[in-house]
Protein backbone atom coordinates (compact mmCIF):
# COMPACT_ATOMS: atom_id res chain seq x y z
CA UNK A 1 0.00 0.00 0.00
CA UNK A 2 1.26 3.46 -0.87
CA UNK A 3 0.11 7.02 -0.19
CA UNK A 4 -0.27 6.52 3.54
CA UNK A 5 2.34 8.97 4.83
CA UNK A 6 1.21 12.10 6.66
CA UNK A 7 2.25 14.22 3.68
CA UNK A 8 0.27 12.04 1.29
CA UNK A 9 -2.81 12.00 3.48
CA UNK A 10 -3.00 15.52 4.89
CA UNK A 11 -1.09 17.87 2.58
CA UNK A 12 -2.87 21.03 1.42
CA UNK A 13 0.27 22.63 0.00
CA UNK A 14 -0.34 24.98 -2.95
CA UNK A 15 -4.11 24.65 -2.71
CA UNK A 16 -6.13 27.79 -3.46
CA UNK A 17 -8.45 28.43 -0.52
CA UNK A 18 -11.18 30.98 0.17
CA UNK A 19 -12.35 31.52 3.75
CA UNK A 20 -15.32 33.83 4.17
CA UNK A 21 -15.69 35.60 7.50
CA UNK A 22 -11.94 35.13 7.74
CA UNK A 23 -10.99 38.33 9.53
CA UNK A 24 -11.60 36.95 13.04
CA UNK A 25 -12.92 34.05 15.10
CA UNK A 26 -13.26 30.59 13.61
CA UNK A 27 -12.67 31.88 10.09
CA UNK A 28 -9.31 33.33 11.07
CA UNK A 29 -8.39 30.09 12.86
CA UNK A 30 -9.14 28.06 9.72
CA UNK A 31 -7.34 30.52 7.43
CA UNK A 32 -4.27 30.32 9.68
CA UNK A 33 -4.34 26.53 9.51
CA UNK A 34 -4.25 26.52 5.72
CA UNK A 35 -1.54 29.19 5.58
CA UNK A 36 0.62 27.29 8.06
CA UNK A 37 0.50 24.31 5.72
CA UNK A 38 1.37 26.00 2.44
CA UNK A 39 -1.96 27.01 0.90
CA UNK A 40 -2.71 30.28 -0.90
CA UNK A 41 -5.50 31.86 1.10
CA UNK A 42 -8.08 34.55 0.34
CA UNK A 43 -10.16 35.89 3.21
CA UNK A 44 -13.32 37.96 3.08
CA UNK A 45 -15.39 39.92 5.59
CA UNK A 46 -17.77 42.85 5.55
CA UNK A 47 -15.37 45.33 7.17
CA UNK A 48 -12.58 46.14 4.74
CA UNK A 49 -10.19 47.59 7.31
CA UNK A 50 -10.41 44.55 9.57
CA UNK A 51 -10.13 42.16 6.62
CA UNK A 52 -7.02 43.92 5.27
CA UNK A 53 -5.39 44.00 8.71
CA UNK A 54 -5.96 40.29 9.35
CA UNK A 55 -4.70 39.32 5.90
CA UNK A 56 -1.50 41.31 6.44
CA UNK A 57 -0.97 39.85 9.91
CA UNK A 58 -1.54 36.27 8.78
CA UNK A 59 0.76 36.65 5.77
CA UNK A 60 3.51 38.02 7.99
CA UNK A 61 3.02 35.35 10.65
CA UNK A 62 3.02 32.35 8.33
CA UNK A 63 5.08 33.64 5.42
CA UNK A 64 2.50 32.75 2.80
CA UNK A 65 0.13 34.66 0.56
CA UNK A 66 -3.07 35.85 2.26
CA UNK A 67 -5.20 38.23 0.21
CA UNK A 68 -8.08 40.35 1.51
CA UNK A 69 -11.28 40.59 -0.56
CA UNK A 70 -13.87 42.47 1.53
CA UNK A 71 -17.51 41.72 0.69
CA UNK A 72 -20.96 41.71 2.26
CA UNK A 73 -22.12 38.21 1.41
CA UNK A 74 -25.68 38.82 2.57
CA UNK A 75 -26.26 40.53 -0.80
CA UNK A 76 -25.98 39.30 -4.38
CA UNK A 77 -23.78 42.31 -5.13
CA UNK A 78 -21.33 41.22 -2.45
CA UNK A 79 -21.34 37.64 -3.71
CA UNK A 80 -20.68 38.79 -7.28
CA UNK A 81 -17.97 41.16 -6.10
CA UNK A 82 -16.07 38.43 -4.26
CA UNK A 83 -16.37 35.88 -7.05
CA UNK A 84 -15.32 38.44 -9.66
CA UNK A 85 -12.31 39.59 -7.63
CA UNK A 86 -11.18 36.01 -7.09
CA UNK A 87 -11.27 35.36 -10.84
CA UNK A 88 -8.90 38.30 -11.27
CA UNK A 89 -6.35 36.43 -9.11
CA UNK A 90 -6.90 32.73 -9.85
CA UNK A 91 -8.12 30.42 -12.60
CA UNK A 92 -9.41 27.76 -10.21
CA UNK A 93 -10.40 27.17 -6.59
CA UNK A 94 -9.55 24.08 -4.54
CA UNK A 95 -11.33 24.81 -1.24
CA UNK A 96 -14.23 27.11 -0.37
CA UNK A 97 -14.87 27.56 3.36
CA UNK A 98 -18.26 29.19 3.85
CA UNK A 99 -17.79 30.59 7.33
CA UNK A 100 -19.30 34.12 7.16
CA UNK A 101 -22.20 34.32 9.59
CA UNK A 102 -24.10 36.70 11.81
CA UNK A 103 -26.48 36.30 14.73
CA UNK A 104 -29.19 38.38 16.37
CA UNK A 105 -30.38 38.29 19.94
CA UNK A 106 -33.77 39.42 21.22
CA UNK A 107 -36.64 38.00 23.22
CA UNK A 108 -39.35 36.12 21.35
CA UNK A 109 -41.73 38.97 22.11
CA UNK A 110 -39.49 41.61 20.55
CA UNK A 111 -37.55 39.74 17.87
CA UNK A 112 -37.50 41.98 14.74
CA UNK A 113 -38.08 40.96 11.14
CA UNK A 114 -34.88 42.66 9.97
CA UNK A 115 -32.91 40.61 12.51
CA UNK A 116 -34.43 37.43 11.10
CA UNK A 117 -33.74 38.45 7.49
CA UNK A 118 -30.15 39.56 8.13
CA UNK A 119 -29.26 36.21 9.68
CA UNK A 120 -30.96 34.11 7.01
CA UNK A 121 -29.53 36.17 4.15
CA UNK A 122 -25.98 35.82 5.40
CA UNK A 123 -25.98 32.34 6.87
CA UNK A 124 -28.01 30.50 4.21
CA UNK A 125 -28.70 32.56 1.10
CA UNK A 126 -25.17 33.93 0.87
CA UNK A 127 -23.65 30.47 1.20
CA UNK A 128 -25.78 29.06 -1.61
CA UNK A 129 -25.17 31.85 -4.08
CA UNK A 130 -21.44 32.14 -3.39
CA UNK A 131 -21.07 28.40 -3.94
CA UNK A 132 -23.10 28.73 -7.12
CA UNK A 133 -20.98 31.61 -8.42
CA UNK A 134 -17.70 29.87 -7.59
CA UNK A 135 -18.74 26.45 -8.91
CA UNK A 136 -16.99 26.93 -12.30
CA UNK A 137 -13.73 27.67 -10.46
CA UNK A 138 -14.25 24.71 -8.14
CA UNK A 139 -14.74 22.42 -11.13
CA UNK A 140 -11.91 23.89 -13.22
CA UNK A 141 -9.14 21.63 -11.87
CA UNK A 142 -11.19 19.05 -9.98
CA UNK A 143 -10.74 15.39 -10.90
CA UNK A 144 -11.98 12.07 -9.48
CA UNK A 145 -8.55 11.63 -7.87
CA UNK A 146 -8.30 15.25 -6.72
CA UNK A 147 -11.79 16.68 -6.03
CA UNK A 148 -12.31 20.23 -4.86
CA UNK A 149 -14.00 20.87 -1.53
CA UNK A 150 -16.70 23.04 -0.02
CA UNK A 151 -16.68 23.23 3.78
CA UNK A 152 -19.69 24.94 5.35
CA UNK A 153 -19.36 26.12 8.93
CA UNK A 154 -22.60 25.31 10.69
CA UNK A 155 -23.14 25.12 14.44
CA UNK A 156 -24.30 22.78 17.17
CA UNK A 157 -27.09 25.37 17.57
CA UNK A 158 -28.45 23.95 14.32
CA UNK A 159 -28.65 20.50 15.95
CA UNK A 160 -29.57 21.19 19.58
CA UNK A 161 -31.40 24.02 21.29
CA UNK A 162 -29.35 27.24 21.64
CA UNK A 163 -28.85 28.63 25.13
CA UNK A 164 -29.37 32.23 23.96
CA UNK A 165 -32.45 33.98 22.53
CA UNK A 166 -31.09 33.90 18.99
CA UNK A 167 -34.23 32.67 17.29
CA UNK A 168 -33.01 32.94 13.71
CA UNK A 169 -29.46 31.69 14.25
CA UNK A 170 -30.19 28.05 15.12
CA UNK A 171 -32.73 27.64 12.30
CA UNK A 172 -30.27 29.25 9.86
CA UNK A 173 -27.60 26.73 10.80
CA UNK A 174 -30.06 23.84 10.59
CA UNK A 175 -30.92 25.07 7.10
CA UNK A 176 -27.22 25.26 6.27
CA UNK A 177 -26.78 21.64 7.37
CA UNK A 178 -29.66 20.60 5.11
CA UNK A 179 -28.22 22.67 2.26
CA UNK A 180 -24.86 20.95 2.80
CA UNK A 181 -26.41 17.53 2.30
CA UNK A 182 -28.32 18.59 -0.81
CA UNK A 183 -25.29 20.27 -2.39
CA UNK A 184 -23.20 17.22 -1.56
CA UNK A 185 -25.62 14.92 -3.32
CA UNK A 186 -25.76 17.10 -6.43
CA UNK A 187 -22.06 17.94 -6.73
CA UNK A 188 -20.26 14.74 -5.78
CA UNK A 189 -20.34 13.43 -9.36
CA UNK A 190 -18.94 16.78 -10.50
CA UNK A 191 -15.87 16.15 -8.31
CA UNK A 192 -16.88 18.75 -5.73
CA UNK A 193 -17.17 17.33 -2.20
CA UNK A 194 -19.35 19.21 0.27
CA UNK A 195 -19.32 18.78 4.05
CA UNK A 196 -20.01 20.88 7.13
CA UNK A 197 -18.39 21.45 10.49
CA UNK A 198 -20.71 22.21 13.40
CA UNK A 199 -18.60 23.96 16.07
CA UNK A 200 -19.51 24.35 19.69
CA UNK A 201 -17.98 26.96 21.99
CA UNK A 202 -14.86 28.72 20.69
CA UNK A 203 -13.26 31.97 21.90
CA UNK A 204 -14.95 34.31 19.43
CA UNK A 205 -16.39 37.79 19.54
CA UNK A 206 -19.81 36.39 18.66
CA UNK A 207 -19.83 34.15 21.72
CA UNK A 208 -18.37 36.75 24.10
CA UNK A 209 -21.04 39.21 22.95
CA UNK A 210 -23.74 36.64 23.69
CA UNK A 211 -22.26 36.06 27.12
CA UNK A 212 -22.21 39.80 27.73
CA UNK A 213 -18.57 39.70 28.81
CA UNK A 214 -16.90 40.97 25.64
CA UNK A 215 -13.09 41.10 25.56
CA UNK A 216 -12.95 40.50 29.32
CA UNK A 217 -14.32 36.96 28.99
CA UNK A 218 -12.51 34.42 31.18
CA UNK A 219 -12.44 31.59 28.65
CA UNK A 220 -10.76 29.15 31.04
CA UNK A 221 -13.49 29.65 33.64
CA UNK A 222 -16.24 29.48 31.02
CA UNK A 223 -14.85 26.28 29.54
CA UNK A 224 -14.39 24.50 32.86
CA UNK A 225 -18.02 23.34 32.89
CA UNK A 226 -17.82 21.71 29.45
CA UNK A 227 -17.28 17.95 29.07
CA UNK A 228 -13.67 18.38 27.92
CA UNK A 229 -13.03 20.96 30.62
CA UNK A 230 -12.30 23.64 28.06
CA UNK A 231 -13.64 25.33 24.95
CA UNK A 232 -12.36 24.82 21.43
CA UNK A 233 -8.93 25.90 20.19
CA UNK A 234 -7.67 26.92 16.73
CA UNK A 235 -6.05 23.49 16.38
CA UNK A 236 -9.40 21.75 16.90
CA UNK A 237 -11.31 23.45 14.10
CA UNK A 238 -8.38 24.07 11.74
CA UNK A 239 -7.36 20.41 12.03
CA UNK A 240 -10.83 19.26 11.07
CA UNK A 241 -10.93 21.65 8.10
CA UNK A 242 -7.51 20.40 6.93
CA UNK A 243 -8.76 16.81 7.14
CA UNK A 244 -11.80 17.61 5.01
CA UNK A 245 -9.67 19.47 2.44
CA UNK A 246 -6.96 16.81 2.13
CA UNK A 247 -6.67 13.34 0.65
CA UNK A 248 -7.62 11.92 4.06
CA UNK A 249 -11.11 13.40 3.68
CA UNK A 250 -11.71 12.48 0.04
CA UNK A 251 -14.32 9.81 0.85
CA UNK A 252 -16.28 11.92 3.33
CA UNK A 253 -19.28 13.47 1.60
CA UNK A 254 -22.36 15.28 2.90
CA UNK A 255 -21.47 14.91 6.56
CA UNK A 256 -22.14 17.34 9.42
CA UNK A 257 -19.19 16.85 11.77
CA UNK A 258 -19.53 18.28 15.26
CA UNK A 259 -16.52 19.98 16.83
CA UNK A 260 -17.78 20.66 20.33
CA UNK A 261 -15.81 18.55 22.79
CA UNK A 262 -18.78 16.33 23.54
CA UNK A 263 -21.27 19.04 24.47
CA UNK A 264 -24.17 17.62 22.43
CA UNK A 265 -23.74 14.01 23.40
CA UNK A 266 -23.34 14.91 27.06
MARNUTOR-267045 format. One record per residue (C-alpha): x, y, z. Coordinates in Angstrom, 3 decimals, decimal comma. Example, Ala and Ser with C-alpha at 12.3 -4.5 7.8 and 13.67 -1.06 7.14 Angstrom:
REM MARNUTOR-267045
- px|py|pz
- 12,300|-4,500|7,800
- 13,670|-1,060|7,140
END
This chain:
REM MARNUTOR-267045
- px|py|pz
- 0,000|0,000|0,000
- 1,264|3,459|-0,873
- 0,105|7,016|-0,195
- -0,270|6,516|3,538
- 2,336|8,969|4,835
- 1,208|12,097|6,655
- 2,251|14,218|3,677
- 0,265|12,036|1,287
- -2,811|12,004|3,477
- -2,996|15,519|4,886
- -1,095|17,867|2,577
- -2,868|21,026|1,424
- 0,271|22,632|-0,002
- -0,339|24,979|-2,952
- -4,114|24,654|-2,711
- -6,129|27,790|-3,465
- -8,448|28,428|-0,521
- -11,182|30,984|0,168
- -12,350|31,524|3,748
- -15,324|33,835|4,175
- -15,689|35,598|7,499
- -11,944|35,133|7,742
- -10,987|38,333|9,534
- -11,602|36,946|13,038
- -12,918|34,049|15,095
- -13,257|30,588|13,615
- -12,673|31,884|10,092
- -9,307|33,334|11,069
- -8,394|30,086|12,858
- -9,142|28,063|9,716
- -7,339|30,517|7,426
- -4,274|30,320|9,683
- -4,340|26,526|9,509
- -4,255|26,521|5,721
- -1,544|29,187|5,583
- 0,617|27,288|8,060
- 0,495|24,312|5,718
- 1,374|26,004|2,443
- -1,959|27,014|0,904
- -2,706|30,281|-0,895
- -5,503|31,857|1,096
- -8,077|34,553|0,339
- -10,163|35,894|3,211
- -13,317|37,962|3,084
- -15,394|39,918|5,586
- -17,774|42,847|5,555
- -15,372|45,328|7,170
- -12,579|46,145|4,741
- -10,188|47,587|7,312
- -10,409|44,552|9,569
- -10,130|42,164|6,618
- -7,024|43,918|5,275
- -5,390|44,002|8,709
- -5,965|40,292|9,350
- -4,700|39,316|5,897
- -1,498|41,311|6,442
- -0,971|39,853|9,907
- -1,542|36,267|8,782
- 0,755|36,649|5,769
- 3,505|38,023|7,990
- 3,018|35,352|10,650
- 3,022|32,348|8,331
- 5,080|33,639|5,422
- 2,497|32,746|2,798
- 0,125|34,665|0,555
- -3,065|35,846|2,257
- -5,201|38,229|0,210
- -8,079|40,345|1,512
- -11,281|40,586|-0,559
- -13,866|42,469|1,532
- -17,509|41,715|0,694
- -20,960|41,709|2,263
- -22,117|38,208|1,408
- -25,683|38,818|2,570
- -26,261|40,531|-0,802
- -25,984|39,299|-4,379
- -23,778|42,306|-5,132
- -21,326|41,220|-2,455
- -21,336|37,636|-3,711
- -20,681|38,788|-7,284
- -17,972|41,162|-6,098
- -16,074|38,430|-4,257
- -16,368|35,880|-7,049
- -15,320|38,443|-9,664
- -12,312|39,595|-7,629
- -11,185|36,014|-7,089
- -11,269|35,359|-10,837
- -8,895|38,302|-11,266
- -6,350|36,428|-9,112
- -6,903|32,732|-9,849
- -8,121|30,417|-12,599
- -9,408|27,763|-10,215
- -10,398|27,165|-6,593
- -9,550|24,079|-4,538
- -11,332|24,810|-1,245
- -14,230|27,111|-0,367
- -14,866|27,564|3,363
- -18,265|29,185|3,850
- -17,787|30,594|7,332
- -19,295|34,117|7,159
- -22,202|34,318|9,589
- -24,102|36,695|11,808
- -26,480|36,302|14,725
- -29,191|38,384|16,373
- -30,376|38,288|19,944
- -33,771|39,425|21,218
- -36,642|37,995|23,217
- -39,346|36,116|21,354
- -41,735|38,971|22,114
- -39,494|41,610|20,546
- -37,546|39,736|17,869
- -37,499|41,979|14,744
- -38,078|40,963|11,142
- -34,882|42,659|9,970
- -32,914|40,612|12,515
- -34,434|37,433|11,096
- -33,738|38,448|7,491
- -30,149|39,560|8,128
- -29,262|36,206|9,676
- -30,959|34,106|7,008
- -29,534|36,169|4,146
- -25,976|35,822|5,399
- -25,975|32,336|6,872
- -28,012|30,505|4,215
- -28,701|32,564|1,096
- -25,172|33,935|0,870
- -23,648|30,467|1,200
- -25,777|29,062|-1,605
- -25,173|31,855|-4,078
- -21,444|32,145|-3,392
- -21,073|28,402|-3,942
- -23,104|28,734|-7,121
- -20,979|31,612|-8,415
- -17,698|29,866|-7,595
- -18,744|26,453|-8,913
- -16,990|26,934|-12,299
- -13,731|27,673|-10,458
- -14,251|24,714|-8,136
- -14,744|22,418|-11,134
- -11,914|23,893|-13,217
- -9,141|21,630|-11,867
- -11,193|19,050|-9,982
- -10,744|15,387|-10,901
- -11,977|12,074|-9,479
- -8,545|11,633|-7,874
- -8,304|15,250|-6,717
- -11,791|16,678|-6,034
- -12,308|20,226|-4,863
- -13,999|20,871|-1,528
- -16,703|23,041|-0,017
- -16,682|23,232|3,781
- -19,689|24,938|5,350
- -19,365|26,124|8,930
- -22,600|25,306|10,688
- -23,143|25,118|14,439
- -24,302|22,777|17,166
- -27,090|25,373|17,571
- -28,455|23,947|14,318
- -28,652|20,503|15,954
- -29,565|21,187|19,576
- -31,402|24,023|21,288
- -29,347|27,237|21,637
- -28,854|28,630|25,128
- -29,372|32,231|23,961
- -32,453|33,981|22,530
- -31,086|33,899|18,987
- -34,227|32,674|17,292
- -33,010|32,942|13,711
- -29,455|31,685|14,255
- -30,192|28,048|15,121
- -32,735|27,641|12,299
- -30,271|29,253|9,860
- -27,604|26,726|10,803
- -30,063|23,836|10,589
- -30,920|25,073|7,098
- -27,218|25,258|6,271
- -26,777|21,638|7,371
- -29,661|20,603|5,109
- -28,215|22,669|2,260
- -24,859|20,947|2,796
- -26,415|17,527|2,296
- -28,317|18,586|-0,812
- -25,290|20,275|-2,390
- -23,199|17,220|-1,556
- -25,624|14,923|-3,318
- -25,761|17,101|-6,430
- -22,064|17,943|-6,727
- -20,260|14,744|-5,777
- -20,342|13,433|-9,363
- -18,944|16,780|-10,496
- -15,869|16,152|-8,311
- -16,878|18,754|-5,726
- -17,166|17,330|-2,202
- -19,354|19,215|0,272
- -19,321|18,775|4,047
- -20,011|20,882|7,126
- -18,392|21,454|10,485
- -20,713|22,208|13,403
- -18,601|23,956|16,070
- -19,513|24,353|19,690
- -17,976|26,955|21,992
- -14,863|28,719|20,689
- -13,261|31,968|21,900
- -14,949|34,313|19,434
- -16,387|37,794|19,540
- -19,810|36,395|18,661
- -19,830|34,150|21,725
- -18,372|36,755|24,097
- -21,042|39,209|22,950
- -23,739|36,642|23,694
- -22,260|36,057|27,124
- -22,213|39,801|27,734
- -18,566|39,699|28,814
- -16,896|40,973|25,643
- -13,092|41,103|25,556
- -12,951|40,497|29,325
- -14,319|36,955|28,991
- -12,506|34,422|31,176
- -12,437|31,591|28,653
- -10,763|29,154|31,041
- -13,488|29,645|33,639
- -16,244|29,475|31,017
- -14,846|26,278|29,542
- -14,392|24,498|32,864
- -18,024|23,344|32,892
- -17,824|21,712|29,448
- -17,281|17,948|29,068
- -13,666|18,385|27,922
- -13,028|20,959|30,623
- -12,296|23,639|28,062
- -13,641|25,331|24,950
- -12,355|24,823|21,427
- -8,926|25,903|20,189
- -7,669|26,916|16,732
- -6,048|23,491|16,384
- -9,399|21,751|16,899
- -11,315|23,449|14,104
- -8,381|24,066|11,743
- -7,360|20,410|12,025
- -10,834|19,255|11,069
- -10,927|21,645|8,098
- -7,510|20,396|6,935
- -8,757|16,808|7,137
- -11,802|17,608|5,007
- -9,669|19,470|2,440
- -6,963|16,811|2,133
- -6,666|13,338|0,649
- -7,623|11,924|4,058
- -11,113|13,400|3,681
- -11,710|12,481|0,038
- -14,323|9,805|0,845
- -16,282|11,919|3,330
- -19,283|13,473|1,597
- -22,364|15,283|2,897
- -21,470|14,915|6,561
- -22,139|17,336|9,423
- -19,192|16,854|11,765
- -19,534|18,276|15,263
- -16,520|19,978|16,833
- -17,779|20,660|20,333
- -15,808|18,553|22,790
- -18,785|16,329|23,540
- -21,272|19,043|24,466
- -24,168|17,625|22,429
- -23,745|14,006|23,401
- -23,341|14,914|27,059
END
